[in-house]
Amino acid sequence: MARDRAYWDDQTTFVLLDLVAKQKELSHWSDRSPTSLGWSNIVRSFNESTKLGYRKKQLQNKFNNLKRAYFNWRDGCSHTGLGRDPDTGEVAADPVWYAAVHGEHSQPGEKYKRPSCCEQLFDLFGHTPRDRGELVSAGGHGTDQNVSSGGGPHTPHELSDEPVGVRSSGQSSKRSSRDYSVCSPMKKKSSQTPSIDDCLDDLTHIIKETREHKSRHITEAEEMAKVNKILKEDGYSESDLFFAQALNICTNRLHRRAFLDLETKEGRMNYVKVTWDVMTLKSK
């Protein structure tokens, strides 16, 4: 039975994110969120595991809140003017600077608090090209020596252990962009289970090929019936050698079409004899 209000603790949050990660591995994933099929699988598995009877919307709301909290924390870790507490991993800031930018009563922990199950969220959203090894830029320059190779939810990239001083009034508030190599390896999709779109494409292709194959068989049967009828109208019996040779030749589509296009008995007879002689010579 579905509940009107969902209650979350660390255990149920862990179960939700674990199920989301499994759907991502199965390629049921689109734009930082599971697909409709992925969510259907998550809701079923979650309620089977927890017996809580939560609705799809309740699970999606919790997931979106976790995702928002993770990106706020991650952006805060590398935001100009903010730093990281080396003991707790929380975002730290100069209170004077933070109050000046965000208001007197604002506290850094309100917006940039480290979310629960941060390691699982990092596995879902935290990977960048640099997480897959050192890269060389397209211009041939070496790797960036200023970036730590130990990236993770506890030690995000470009973080200082001390809060950064207040920015000057003339300094731009835009974050500096970072260029990644165009040679970075592409992340391969899981090959365990094809997506539903791939299955639909394959099914459409199979149906199309089956219909075309069936249509060709019907056409061939109709044309061979015409050949049989023409030979009998020309006075040949099924026991005649010429009758058998003509049928054998006409099993080839091009020969059959040529035979049917001929208008006289003599023309058809000559065509069958010449074609049979050529086929006999080729077989020797």
NUDOTI-98477 format. One record per residue (C-alpha): x, y, z; residue number from 1. Coordinates in Angstrom, 2 decimals. Layout:
        X        Y        Z    i
        X        Y        Z  NUM
...
END
This chain:
        X        Y        Z    i
     0.00     0.00     0.00    1
     1.41     3.40    -1.04    2
     2.20     5.97     1.67    3
     1.33     9.67     1.38    4
     4.62    10.73     2.92    5
     8.03     9.11     2.56    6
    10.50     8.84     5.44    7
    14.18     8.40     4.56    8
    17.15     7.22     6.56    9
    20.68     6.28     5.50   10
    19.71     2.65     4.82   11
    16.75     3.39     2.53   12
    18.75     6.12     0.77   13
    21.55     3.63     0.18   14
    19.10     1.10    -1.30   15
    17.63     3.72    -3.65   16
    21.02     4.88    -4.96   17
    22.24     1.29    -5.33   18
    19.22     0.47    -7.52   19
    19.76     3.65    -9.56   20
    23.41     2.66   -10.14   21
    22.34    -0.79   -11.38   22
    19.94     0.76   -13.90   23
    22.74     3.03   -15.11   24
    24.96    -0.04   -15.65   25
    22.13    -1.55   -17.73   26
    22.08     1.61   -19.91   27
    18.61     2.59   -18.65   28
    19.99     6.10   -18.18   29
    19.41     9.50   -19.80   30
    20.59    13.02   -18.86   31
    21.76    12.28   -15.29   32
    18.64    10.29   -14.47   33
    17.16     6.82   -15.13   34
    14.83     6.34   -18.08   35
    11.13     5.53   -17.65   36
    11.96     1.83   -17.87   37
    14.74     2.31   -15.33   38
    12.40     4.01   -12.87   39
     9.82     1.24   -13.25   40
    12.50    -1.32   -12.36   41
    13.70     0.81    -9.42   42
    10.22     1.26    -7.91   43
     9.48    -2.46    -8.12   44
    12.84    -3.55    -6.67   45
    12.82    -0.86    -3.95   46
     9.40    -1.83    -2.62   47
    10.19    -5.54    -2.84   48
    13.33    -4.93    -0.79   49
    12.03    -2.42     1.80   50
     8.27    -3.28     1.91   51
     7.61     0.49     2.19   52
     5.22     0.80    -0.76   53
     6.59     4.17    -1.95   54
     5.33     5.64    -5.21   55
     7.49     6.45    -8.22   56
     7.14    10.21    -7.61   57
     8.37     9.86    -4.02   58
    11.51     8.02    -5.14   59
    12.13    10.55    -7.93   60
    11.77    13.49    -5.52   61
    14.29    11.97    -3.11   62
    16.72    11.23    -5.95   63
    16.42    14.76    -7.34   64
    17.00    16.26    -3.88   65
    20.12    14.13    -3.43   66
    21.38    15.07    -6.88   67
    20.82    18.78    -6.20   68
    22.58    18.55    -2.83   69
    25.54    16.71    -4.38   70
    26.09    19.28    -7.13   71
    25.75    22.16    -4.65   72
    28.38    20.54    -2.43   73
    30.66    19.72    -5.38   74
    30.40    23.21    -6.86   75
    30.93    24.74    -3.45   76
    34.13    22.73    -2.99   77
    35.73    24.40    -6.01   78
    33.90    27.74    -5.87   79
    36.11    30.82    -5.70   80
    35.96    32.17    -2.16   81
    35.24    28.77    -0.61   82
    37.52    26.03     0.67   83
    37.24    22.58     2.27   84
    37.53    21.56     5.89   85
    40.29    18.87     5.86   86
    38.74    17.08     8.86   87
    35.06    16.89     7.93   88
    35.11    17.31     4.15   89
    32.49    20.06     4.48   90
    32.70    23.33     2.55   91
    34.35    26.09     4.57   92
    34.24    29.84     3.93   93
    35.30    33.11     5.46   94
    32.09    34.17     7.32   95
    32.67    37.83     6.45   96
    33.00    37.10     2.73   97
    30.07    34.65     2.70   98
    27.75    37.09     4.47   99
    28.73    39.84     2.03  100
    27.96    37.67    -0.99  101
    24.94    35.65     0.21  102
    23.43    37.83     2.93  103
    24.09    38.48     6.61  104
    22.11    35.54     7.97  105
    23.36    32.94     5.48  106
    25.68    30.15     6.59  107
    27.92    28.12     4.19  108
    26.62    24.82     5.57  109
    23.05    25.61     4.58  110
    23.70    25.41     0.83  111
    26.94    23.46     0.55  112
    26.43    20.70     3.14  113
    27.98    17.37     2.20  114
    25.06    15.02     1.29  115
    24.51    11.57     2.75  116
    25.73     8.60     0.68  117
    28.18    10.95    -1.03  118
    30.34     8.07    -2.30  119
    27.41     6.59    -4.24  120
    26.50    10.00    -5.67  121
    30.10    10.47    -6.76  122
    29.96     7.14    -8.62  123
    26.82     8.33   -10.43  124
    27.76    11.94   -11.19  125
    31.34    12.64   -10.16  126
    33.32    11.22   -13.08  127
    35.01    13.56   -15.53  128
    37.60    12.87   -18.28  129
    40.34    13.35   -15.67  130
    38.96    10.49   -13.56  131
    40.01     8.10   -16.35  132
    43.72     8.96   -16.24  133
    46.12    11.65   -17.37  134
    45.38    13.13   -20.76  135
    47.38    14.87   -23.45  136
    45.73    17.82   -25.17  137
    45.19    17.92   -28.93  138
    47.96    20.52   -29.25  139
    50.53    18.08   -27.91  140
    51.06    19.74   -24.52  141
    51.78    17.63   -21.48  142
    49.38    16.79   -18.68  143
    48.29    19.41   -16.20  144
    50.63    19.04   -13.27  145
    48.48    21.18   -10.99  146
    45.64    18.70   -10.71  147
    45.66    16.01    -8.05  148
    45.35    12.44    -9.30  149
    43.48    11.29    -6.21  150
    40.06    12.70    -7.09  151
    37.15    11.41    -5.08  152
    34.27    12.52    -2.88  153
    36.69    13.14    -0.01  154
    39.33    15.00    -2.06  155
    37.62    16.82    -4.96  156
    39.79    18.35    -7.67  157
    41.09    21.93    -7.42  158
    40.40    22.18    -3.67  159
    42.45    23.99    -1.14  160
    42.54    22.96     2.49  161
    42.24    26.63     3.50  162
    39.44    29.10     2.66  163
    40.30    31.45    -0.17  164
    40.44    35.15     0.61  165
    37.72    37.65    -0.34  166
    37.70    38.51    -4.04  167
    38.31    42.05    -5.15  168
    35.29    44.03    -6.40  169
    36.65    44.12    -9.96  170
    37.12    40.38   -10.22  171
    34.77    38.45   -12.47  172
    32.34    36.12   -10.71  173
    32.43    33.60   -13.54  174
    34.22    30.33   -12.86  175
    37.23    29.67   -15.04  176
    36.62    27.09   -17.75  177
    38.84    24.04   -18.12  178
    39.75    22.49   -21.45  179
    39.76    18.71   -21.66  180
    41.56    16.73   -24.28  181
    39.64    15.69   -27.39  182
    41.63    12.45   -27.22  183
    40.02    11.32   -23.99  184
    38.69     7.74   -24.16  185
    34.97     7.35   -24.61  186
    33.12     5.60   -21.82  187
    31.71     2.38   -23.19  188
    28.09     1.48   -22.59  189
    27.30    -1.69   -20.77  190
    26.78    -4.60   -23.14  191
    24.87    -6.71   -20.59  192
    21.37    -5.67   -21.69  193
    20.38    -3.63   -24.79  194
    18.17    -0.60   -24.31  195
    14.47    -0.77   -25.14  196
    15.07     1.52   -28.14  197
    17.65    -0.91   -29.52  198
    15.22    -3.81   -29.04  199
    12.47    -1.93   -30.87  200
    14.83    -1.10   -33.74  201
    15.89    -4.75   -34.03  202
    12.26    -5.92   -33.94  203
    11.28    -3.44   -36.67  204
    14.18    -4.61   -38.83  205
    13.24    -8.29   -38.37  206
     9.59    -7.63   -39.27  207
    10.62    -5.68   -42.37  208
    13.00    -8.41   -43.56  209
    10.39   -11.13   -42.93  210
     7.78    -9.29   -44.96  211
    10.20    -8.70   -47.85  212
    11.31   -12.34   -47.80  213
     7.69   -13.54   -47.82  214
     6.84   -11.17   -50.69  215
     9.80   -12.47   -52.76  216
     8.69   -16.07   -52.23  217
     5.16   -15.27   -53.36  218
     6.44   -13.49   -56.47  219
     8.81   -16.35   -57.36  220
     6.03   -18.94   -56.96  221
     3.71   -16.93   -59.20  222
     6.37   -16.50   -61.91  223
     7.31   -20.21   -61.88  224
     3.61   -21.05   -62.29  225
     3.55   -18.83   -65.38  226
     6.65   -20.60   -66.79  227
     5.00   -23.99   -66.24  228
     1.83   -22.81   -67.97  229
     3.70   -21.33   -70.96  230
     5.72   -24.54   -71.50  231
     2.52   -26.62   -71.56  232
     0.88   -24.13   -73.95  233
     3.94   -24.49   -76.22  234
     3.20   -28.23   -76.39  235
     5.85   -29.60   -74.03  236
     5.06   -32.40   -71.60  237
     6.40   -32.66   -68.06  238
     8.18   -35.86   -69.16  239
    10.17   -33.97   -71.86  240
    13.84   -33.23   -71.23  241
    13.37   -29.67   -72.57  242
    10.60   -29.08   -70.00  243
    12.92   -30.00   -67.12  244
    15.80   -27.92   -68.57  245
    13.55   -24.85   -68.90  246
    12.29   -25.14   -65.31  247
    15.84   -25.57   -64.04  248
    17.04   -22.46   -65.89  249
    14.07   -20.40   -64.68  250
    14.86   -21.00   -61.03  251
    17.30   -18.11   -61.56  252
    15.39   -14.82   -61.30  253
    17.15   -13.10   -64.22  254
    16.71   -16.10   -66.54  255
    13.08   -16.43   -65.47  256
    12.34   -12.77   -66.23  257
    14.04   -13.08   -69.63  258
    12.05   -16.23   -70.46  259
     8.75   -14.57   -69.54  260
     9.55   -11.50   -71.64  261
     9.94   -13.61   -74.83  262
     6.80   -13.61   -77.00  263
     7.32   -16.60   -79.37  264
     7.74   -20.31   -78.87  265
    10.85   -20.33   -81.08  266
    12.42   -17.50   -79.10  267
    11.83   -19.29   -75.80  268
    13.15   -22.59   -77.19  269
    16.34   -20.95   -78.50  270
    16.88   -19.09   -75.23  271
    16.57   -22.27   -73.17  272
    18.93   -24.25   -75.44  273
    21.61   -21.54   -75.58  274
    21.44   -20.88   -71.83  275
    21.61   -24.61   -71.05  276
    24.67   -25.04   -73.30  277
    26.43   -22.09   -71.65  278
    25.66   -23.43   -68.15  279
    26.93   -26.86   -69.17  280
    30.20   -25.41   -70.49  281
    30.75   -23.39   -67.32  282
    30.25   -26.46   -65.16  283
    33.01   -28.39   -66.94  284
END
